[in-house]
């Protein structure tokens, strides 16, 4: 599996928001990352 095609700045922001190490963000499957981002948005709306 190849790393995600996201910028370093985006990866840093995601690692801060999700409280996950940067390496884990870069090697996470894309569909799981999208799912986590959706969960963050839902929490933000509450």
CHARMM internal coordinates of N, CA and C (Angstrom, degrees):
IC EDIT
DIST 1 N 1 CA 1.4532
DIST 1 CA 1 C 1.5226
ANGL 1 N 1 CA 1 C 108.96
DIST 1 C 2 N 1.3082
ANGL 1 CA 1 C 2 N 116.61
DIHE 1 N 1 CA 1 C 2 N 130.77
DIST 2 N 2 CA 1.4599
ANGL 1 C 2 N 2 CA 119.43
DIHE 1 CA 1 C 2 N 2 CA -178.83
DIST 2 CA 2 C 1.5271
ANGL 2 N 2 CA 2 C 110.76
DIHE 1 C 2 N 2 CA 2 C -88.34
DIST 2 C 3 N 1.3198
ANGL 2 CA 2 C 3 N 117.49
DIHE 2 N 2 CA 2 C 3 N 155.84
DIST 3 N 3 CA 1.4723
ANGL 2 C 3 N 3 CA 120.60
DIHE 2 CA 2 C 3 N 3 CA 179.43
DIST 3 CA 3 C 1.5209
ANGL 3 N 3 CA 3 C 111.51
DIHE 2 C 3 N 3 CA 3 C -62.43
DIST 3 C 4 N 1.3071
ANGL 3 CA 3 C 4 N 116.14
DIHE 3 N 3 CA 3 C 4 N 157.78
DIST 4 N 4 CA 1.4609
ANGL 3 C 4 N 4 CA 121.46
DIHE 3 CA 3 C 4 N 4 CA 178.46
DIST 4 CA 4 C 1.5242
ANGL 4 N 4 CA 4 C 110.71
DIHE 3 C 4 N 4 CA 4 C -63.52
DIST 4 C 5 N 1.3190
ANGL 4 CA 4 C 5 N 115.48
DIHE 4 N 4 CA 4 C 5 N 148.48
DIST 5 N 5 CA 1.4592
ANGL 4 C 5 N 5 CA 121.15
DIHE 4 CA 4 C 5 N 5 CA 178.24
DIST 5 CA 5 C 1.5348
ANGL 5 N 5 CA 5 C 109.30
DIHE 4 C 5 N 5 CA 5 C -92.82
DIST 5 C 6 N 1.3220
ANGL 5 CA 5 C 6 N 115.72
DIHE 5 N 5 CA 5 C 6 N 69.03
DIST 6 N 6 CA 1.4660
ANGL 5 C 6 N 6 CA 120.93
DIHE 5 CA 5 C 6 N 6 CA 178.01
DIST 6 CA 6 C 1.5176
ANGL 6 N 6 CA 6 C 108.66
DIHE 5 C 6 N 6 CA 6 C -126.43
DIST 6 C 7 N 1.3194
ANGL 6 CA 6 C 7 N 114.88
DIHE 6 N 6 CA 6 C 7 N 156.59
DIST 7 N 7 CA 1.4586
ANGL 6 C 7 N 7 CA 119.06
DIHE 6 CA 6 C 7 N 7 CA -178.37
DIST 7 CA 7 C 1.5338
ANGL 7 N 7 CA 7 C 109.95
DIHE 6 C 7 N 7 CA 7 C -73.19
DIST 7 C 8 N 1.3380
ANGL 7 CA 7 C 8 N 116.61
DIHE 7 N 7 CA 7 C 8 N 157.27
DIST 8 N 8 CA 1.4753
ANGL 7 C 8 N 8 CA 119.56
DIHE 7 CA 7 C 8 N 8 CA 177.52
DIST 8 CA 8 C 1.5285
ANGL 8 N 8 CA 8 C 112.44
DIHE 7 C 8 N 8 CA 8 C -58.63
DIST 8 C 9 N 1.3443
ANGL 8 CA 8 C 9 N 116.37
DIHE 8 N 8 CA 8 C 9 N -36.17
DIST 9 N 9 CA 1.4716
ANGL 8 C 9 N 9 CA 119.40
DIHE 8 CA 8 C 9 N 9 CA 179.53
DIST 9 CA 9 C 1.5276
ANGL 9 N 9 CA 9 C 110.52
DIHE 8 C 9 N 9 CA 9 C -64.27
DIST 9 C 10 N 1.3236
ANGL 9 CA 9 C 10 N 116.27
DIHE 9 N 9 CA 9 C 10 N -43.07
DIST 10 N 10 CA 1.4621
ANGL 9 C 10 N 10 CA 120.57
DIHE 9 CA 9 C 10 N 10 CA 179.15
DIST 10 CA 10 C 1.5180
ANGL 10 N 10 CA 10 C 110.20
DIHE 9 C 10 N 10 CA 10 C -63.80
DIST 10 C 11 N 1.3113
ANGL 10 CA 10 C 11 N 117.48
DIHE 10 N 10 CA 10 C 11 N -42.84
DIST 11 N 11 CA 1.4627
ANGL 10 C 11 N 11 CA 121.38
DIHE 10 CA 10 C 11 N 11 CA 179.46
DIST 11 CA 11 C 1.5281
ANGL 11 N 11 CA 11 C 110.75
DIHE 10 C 11 N 11 CA 11 C -61.52
DIST 11 C 12 N 1.3210
ANGL 11 CA 11 C 12 N 116.99
DIHE 11 N 11 CA 11 C 12 N -41.10
DIST 12 N 12 CA 1.4711
ANGL 11 C 12 N 12 CA 120.47
DIHE 11 CA 11 C 12 N 12 CA 178.70
DIST 12 CA 12 C 1.5233
ANGL 12 N 12 CA 12 C 111.27
DIHE 11 C 12 N 12 CA 12 C -63.81
DIST 12 C 13 N 1.3333
ANGL 12 CA 12 C 13 N 116.91
DIHE 12 N 12 CA 12 C 13 N -44.40
DIST 13 N 13 CA 1.4650
ANGL 12 C 13 N 13 CA 120.27
DIHE 12 CA 12 C 13 N 13 CA 179.46
DIST 13 CA 13 C 1.5173
ANGL 13 N 13 CA 13 C 111.02
DIHE 12 C 13 N 13 CA 13 C -62.56
DIST 13 C 14 N 1.3255
ANGL 13 CA 13 C 14 N 116.12
DIHE 13 N 13 CA 13 C 14 N -42.55
DIST 14 N 14 CA 1.4681
ANGL 13 C 14 N 14 CA 119.79
DIHE 13 CA 13 C 14 N 14 CA 179.53
DIST 14 CA 14 C 1.5167
ANGL 14 N 14 CA 14 C 111.23
DIHE 13 C 14 N 14 CA 14 C -64.82
DIST 14 C 15 N 1.3242
ANGL 14 CA 14 C 15 N 117.80
DIHE 14 N 14 CA 14 C 15 N -40.80
DIST 15 N 15 CA 1.4665
ANGL 14 C 15 N 15 CA 119.71
DIHE 14 CA 14 C 15 N 15 CA -179.08
DIST 15 CA 15 C 1.5302
ANGL 15 N 15 CA 15 C 110.36
DIHE 14 C 15 N 15 CA 15 C -65.18
DIST 15 C 16 N 1.3284
ANGL 15 CA 15 C 16 N 117.29
DIHE 15 N 15 CA 15 C 16 N -34.98
DIST 16 N 16 CA 1.4678
ANGL 15 C 16 N 16 CA 120.28
DIHE 15 CA 15 C 16 N 16 CA 177.43
DIST 16 CA 16 C 1.5231
ANGL 16 N 16 CA 16 C 110.76
DIHE 15 C 16 N 16 CA 16 C -69.00
DIST 16 C 17 N 1.3334
ANGL 16 CA 16 C 17 N 117.19
DIHE 16 N 16 CA 16 C 17 N -45.82
DIST 17 N 17 CA 1.4661
ANGL 16 C 17 N 17 CA 121.16
DIHE 16 CA 16 C 17 N 17 CA -177.30
DIST 17 CA 17 C 1.5182
ANGL 17 N 17 CA 17 C 111.95
DIHE 16 C 17 N 17 CA 17 C -67.11
DIST 17 C 18 N 1.3338
ANGL 17 CA 17 C 18 N 117.24
DIHE 17 N 17 CA 17 C 18 N -39.24
DIST 18 N 18 CA 1.4613
ANGL 17 C 18 N 18 CA 121.15
DIHE 17 CA 17 C 18 N 18 CA -176.00
DIST 18 CA 18 C 1.5207
ANGL 18 N 18 CA 18 C 113.03
DIHE 17 C 18 N 18 CA 18 C -90.96
DIST 18 C 19 N 1.3273
ANGL 18 CA 18 C 19 N 117.22
DIHE 18 N 18 CA 18 C 19 N -3.83
DIST 19 N 19 CA 1.4712
ANGL 18 C 19 N 19 CA 122.58
DIHE 18 CA 18 C 19 N 19 CA -177.56
DIST 19 CA 19 C 1.5246
ANGL 19 N 19 CA 19 C 111.61
DIHE 18 C 19 N 19 CA 19 C 54.77
DIST 19 C 20 N 1.3300
ANGL 19 CA 19 C 20 N 115.34
DIHE 19 N 19 CA 19 C 20 N 45.91
DIST 20 N 20 CA 1.4580
ANGL 19 C 20 N 20 CA 121.52
DIHE 19 CA 19 C 20 N 20 CA 179.12
DIST 20 CA 20 C 1.5215
ANGL 20 N 20 CA 20 C 108.86
DIHE 19 C 20 N 20 CA 20 C -125.14
DIST 20 C 21 N 1.3463
ANGL 20 CA 20 C 21 N 117.15
DIHE 20 N 20 CA 20 C 21 N 151.07
DIST 21 N 21 CA 1.4677
ANGL 20 C 21 N 21 CA 119.26
DIHE 20 CA 20 C 21 N 21 CA 177.02
DIST 21 CA 21 C 1.5335
ANGL 21 N 21 CA 21 C 110.98
DIHE 20 C 21 N 21 CA 21 C -63.78
DIST 21 C 22 N 1.3129
ANGL 21 CA 21 C 22 N 116.29
DIHE 21 N 21 CA 21 C 22 N 149.55
DIST 22 N 22 CA 1.4550
ANGL 21 C 22 N 22 CA 122.34
DIHE 21 CA 21 C 22 N 22 CA -178.42
DIST 22 CA 22 C 1.5281
ANGL 22 N 22 CA 22 C 111.98
DIHE 21 C 22 N 22 CA 22 C -57.17
DIST 22 C 23 N 1.3291
ANGL 22 CA 22 C 23 N 117.27
DIHE 22 N 22 CA 22 C 23 N -40.36
DIST 23 N 23 CA 1.4678
ANGL 22 C 23 N 23 CA 120.50
DIHE 22 CA 22 C 23 N 23 CA -179.50
DIST 23 CA 23 C 1.5295
ANGL 23 N 23 CA 23 C 110.89
DIHE 22 C 23 N 23 CA 23 C -61.98
DIST 23 C 24 N 1.3207
ANGL 23 CA 23 C 24 N 115.45
DIHE 23 N 23 CA 23 C 24 N -37.75
DIST 24 N 24 CA 1.4663
ANGL 23 C 24 N 24 CA 119.35
DIHE 23 CA 23 C 24 N 24 CA -179.37
DIST 24 CA 24 C 1.5314
ANGL 24 N 24 CA 24 C 110.41
DIHE 23 C 24 N 24 CA 24 C -67.67
DIST 24 C 25 N 1.3309
ANGL 24 CA 24 C 25 N 116.93
DIHE 24 N 24 CA 24 C 25 N -38.07
DIST 25 N 25 CA 1.4705
ANGL 24 C 25 N 25 CA 120.82
DIHE 24 CA 24 C 25 N 25 CA 177.54
DIST 25 CA 25 C 1.5298
ANGL 25 N 25 CA 25 C 110.01
DIHE 24 C 25 N 25 CA 25 C -62.00
DIST 25 C 26 N 1.3177
ANGL 25 CA 25 C 26 N 116.35
DIHE 25 N 25 CA 25 C 26 N -45.89
DIST 26 N 26 CA 1.4634
ANGL 25 C 26 N 26 CA 120.25
DIHE 25 CA 25 C 26 N 26 CA -174.98
DIST 26 CA 26 C 1.5249
ANGL 26 N 26 CA 26 C 112.42
DIHE 25 C 26 N 26 CA 26 C -66.72
DIST 26 C 27 N 1.3284
ANGL 26 CA 26 C 27 N 117.92
DIHE 26 N 26 CA 26 C 27 N -27.26
DIST 27 N 27 CA 1.4653
ANGL 26 C 27 N 27 CA 120.19
DIHE 26 CA 26 C 27 N 27 CA -176.46
DIST 27 CA 27 C 1.5214
ANGL 27 N 27 CA 27 C 112.96
DIHE 26 C 27 N 27 CA 27 C -106.91
DIST 27 C 28 N 1.3224
ANGL 27 CA 27 C 28 N 115.93
DIHE 27 N 27 CA 27 C 28 N 9.23
DIST 28 N 28 CA 1.4593
ANGL 27 C 28 N 28 CA 120.29
DIHE 27 CA 27 C 28 N 28 CA 179.21
DIST 28 CA 28 C 1.5337
ANGL 28 N 28 CA 28 C 109.20
DIHE 27 C 28 N 28 CA 28 C -78.07
DIST 28 C 29 N 1.3263
ANGL 28 CA 28 C 29 N 118.02
DIHE 28 N 28 CA 28 C 29 N 138.98
DIST 29 N 29 CA 1.4681
ANGL 28 C 29 N 29 CA 118.85
DIHE 28 CA 28 C 29 N 29 CA 175.45
DIST 29 CA 29 C 1.5300
ANGL 29 N 29 CA 29 C 110.74
DIHE 28 C 29 N 29 CA 29 C -58.98
DIST 29 C 30 N 1.3029
ANGL 29 CA 29 C 30 N 115.88
DIHE 29 N 29 CA 29 C 30 N 142.84
DIST 30 N 30 CA 1.4659
ANGL 29 C 30 N 30 CA 120.89
DIHE 29 CA 29 C 30 N 30 CA -172.91
DIST 30 CA 30 C 1.5255
ANGL 30 N 30 CA 30 C 112.10
DIHE 29 C 30 N 30 CA 30 C -59.06
DIST 30 C 31 N 1.3327
ANGL 30 CA 30 C 31 N 118.19
DIHE 30 N 30 CA 30 C 31 N -40.44
DIST 31 N 31 CA 1.4691
ANGL 30 C 31 N 31 CA 119.55
DIHE 30 CA 30 C 31 N 31 CA -177.05
DIST 31 CA 31 C 1.5272
ANGL 31 N 31 CA 31 C 111.65
DIHE 30 C 31 N 31 CA 31 C -66.62
DIST 31 C 32 N 1.3280
ANGL 31 CA 31 C 32 N 117.41
DIHE 31 N 31 CA 31 C 32 N -31.55
DIST 32 N 32 CA 1.4638
ANGL 31 C 32 N 32 CA 120.12
DIHE 31 CA 31 C 32 N 32 CA 177.81
DIST 32 CA 32 C 1.5281
ANGL 32 N 32 CA 32 C 109.73
DIHE 31 C 32 N 32 CA 32 C -72.10
DIST 32 C 33 N 1.3194
ANGL 32 CA 32 C 33 N 116.99
DIHE 32 N 32 CA 32 C 33 N -40.53
DIST 33 N 33 CA 1.4557
ANGL 32 C 33 N 33 CA 120.65
DIHE 32 CA 32 C 33 N 33 CA 178.58
DIST 33 CA 33 C 1.5297
ANGL 33 N 33 CA 33 C 110.57
DIHE 32 C 33 N 33 CA 33 C -62.26
DIST 33 C 34 N 1.3167
ANGL 33 CA 33 C 34 N 116.99
DIHE 33 N 33 CA 33 C 34 N -42.97
DIST 34 N 34 CA 1.4668
ANGL 33 C 34 N 34 CA 120.75
DIHE 33 CA 33 C 34 N 34 CA 178.76
DIST 34 CA 34 C 1.5275
ANGL 34 N 34 CA 34 C 110.24
DIHE 33 C 34 N 34 CA 34 C -62.67
DIST 34 C 35 N 1.3220
ANGL 34 CA 34 C 35 N 116.46
DIHE 34 N 34 CA 34 C 35 N -40.73
DIST 35 N 35 CA 1.4617
ANGL 34 C 35 N 35 CA 120.98
DIHE 34 CA 34 C 35 N 35 CA 178.96
DIST 35 CA 35 C 1.5313
ANGL 35 N 35 CA 35 C 110.40
DIHE 34 C 35 N 35 CA 35 C -61.75
DIST 35 C 36 N 1.3266
ANGL 35 CA 35 C 36 N 117.37
DIHE 35 N 35 CA 35 C 36 N -42.32
DIST 36 N 36 CA 1.4648
ANGL 35 C 36 N 36 CA 121.09
DIHE 35 CA 35 C 36 N 36 CA 179.17
DIST 36 CA 36 C 1.5260
ANGL 36 N 36 CA 36 C 111.09
DIHE 35 C 36 N 36 CA 36 C -66.11
DIST 36 C 37 N 1.3379
ANGL 36 CA 36 C 37 N 117.16
DIHE 36 N 36 CA 36 C 37 N -36.82
DIST 37 N 37 CA 1.4567
ANGL 36 C 37 N 37 CA 120.53
DIHE 36 CA 36 C 37 N 37 CA 178.14
DIST 37 CA 37 C 1.5270
ANGL 37 N 37 CA 37 C 110.82
DIHE 36 C 37 N 37 CA 37 C -66.28
DIST 37 C 38 N 1.3298
ANGL 37 CA 37 C 38 N 117.21
DIHE 37 N 37 CA 37 C 38 N -37.45
DIST 38 N 38 CA 1.4645
ANGL 37 C 38 N 38 CA 121.35
DIHE 37 CA 37 C 38 N 38 CA 177.10
DIST 38 CA 38 C 1.5228
ANGL 38 N 38 CA 38 C 109.82
DIHE 37 C 38 N 38 CA 38 C -64.05
DIST 38 C 39 N 1.3328
ANGL 38 CA 38 C 39 N 116.67
DIHE 38 N 38 CA 38 C 39 N -42.10
DIST 39 N 39 CA 1.4666
ANGL 38 C 39 N 39 CA 120.41
DIHE 38 CA 38 C 39 N 39 CA 177.95
DIST 39 CA 39 C 1.5256
ANGL 39 N 39 CA 39 C 111.11
DIHE 38 C 39 N 39 CA 39 C -60.90
DIST 39 C 40 N 1.3347
ANGL 39 CA 39 C 40 N 116.78
DIHE 39 N 39 CA 39 C 40 N -40.57
DIST 40 N 40 CA 1.4695
ANGL 39 C 40 N 40 CA 120.43
DIHE 39 CA 39 C 40 N 40 CA 177.89
DIST 40 CA 40 C 1.5242
ANGL 40 N 40 CA 40 C 110.84
DIHE 39 C 40 N 40 CA 40 C -61.52
DIST 40 C 41 N 1.3197
ANGL 40 CA 40 C 41 N 117.49
DIHE 40 N 40 CA 40 C 41 N -42.61
DIST 41 N 41 CA 1.4575
ANGL 40 C 41 N 41 CA 121.42
DIHE 40 CA 40 C 41 N 41 CA -179.99
DIST 41 CA 41 C 1.5252
ANGL 41 N 41 CA 41 C 110.88
DIHE 40 C 41 N 41 CA 41 C -63.56
DIST 41 C 42 N 1.3169
ANGL 41 CA 41 C 42 N 116.67
DIHE 41 N 41 CA 41 C 42 N -40.79
DIST 42 N 42 CA 1.4627
ANGL 41 C 42 N 42 CA 120.36
DIHE 41 CA 41 C 42 N 42 CA 179.17
DIST 42 CA 42 C 1.5174
ANGL 42 N 42 CA 42 C 110.82
DIHE 41 C 42 N 42 CA 42 C -63.54
DIST 42 C 43 N 1.3377
ANGL 42 CA 42 C 43 N 117.00
DIHE 42 N 42 CA 42 C 43 N -40.57
DIST 43 N 43 CA 1.4681
ANGL 42 C 43 N 43 CA 120.83
DIHE 42 CA 42 C 43 N 43 CA 178.37
DIST 43 CA 43 C 1.5261
ANGL 43 N 43 CA 43 C 110.92
DIHE 42 C 43 N 43 CA 43 C -65.42
DIST 43 C 44 N 1.3328
ANGL 43 CA 43 C 44 N 115.47
DIHE 43 N 43 CA 43 C 44 N -37.68
DIST 44 N 44 CA 1.4536
ANGL 43 C 44 N 44 CA 120.63
DIHE 43 CA 43 C 44 N 44 CA -178.53
DIST 44 CA 44 C 1.5298
ANGL 44 N 44 CA 44 C 110.74
DIHE 43 C 44 N 44 CA 44 C -66.34
DIST 44 C 45 N 1.3407
ANGL 44 CA 44 C 45 N 117.36
DIHE 44 N 44 CA 44 C 45 N -33.13
DIST 45 N 45 CA 1.4630
ANGL 44 C 45 N 45 CA 121.50
DIHE 44 CA 44 C 45 N 45 CA -178.94
DIST 45 CA 45 C 1.5182
ANGL 45 N 45 CA 45 C 112.71
DIHE 44 C 45 N 45 CA 45 C -71.17
DIST 45 C 46 N 1.3416
ANGL 45 CA 45 C 46 N 117.26
DIHE 45 N 45 CA 45 C 46 N -25.46
DIST 46 N 46 CA 1.4734
ANGL 45 C 46 N 46 CA 120.52
DIHE 45 CA 45 C 46 N 46 CA -177.33
DIST 46 CA 46 C 1.5001
ANGL 46 N 46 CA 46 C 111.94
DIHE 45 C 46 N 46 CA 46 C -71.05
END
COOR INIT
IC SEED 1 N 1 CA 1 C
IC BUILD
